[in-house]
Amino acid sequence: MCTNSSPPRVLQGNLRHRHVHLRLYYRVKKGWLKDPAYAEGARKGWLALQTYVDADGMMDKVCVGTGQNKNVEFYLTRPTQKGNSHGQAPLLWCAVALLQ
């Protein structure tokens, strides 16, 4: 989530974190990461994503796409949107990875 109160460079629930959880879970499922700590991390990541999903399956607090800009403040204060595809797609990818 991108808000004015977010600490610098800590964007909670952003696309990068969703992709990390997806990749982590995929590698655990494939058996490439055998340490139980990885599986626990993937589980915690999935549970954390669920706190942003409403009863209709819409992910909230997704930063909208903005293009490129060299101003860090521009990224830290950009608006969020419920159901934006930048968040919905990784959420669905994670769900598919869980079901496989």
Secondary structure, DSSP 8 states (H G I E B T S, - for coil): ---TTS-TT--TT-HHHHHHHHHHHHHHHTTS--SHHHHHHHHHHHHHHHTTB-TTS-B-SEE------S-HHHHHT--EETT-HHHHHHHHHHHHHHH-
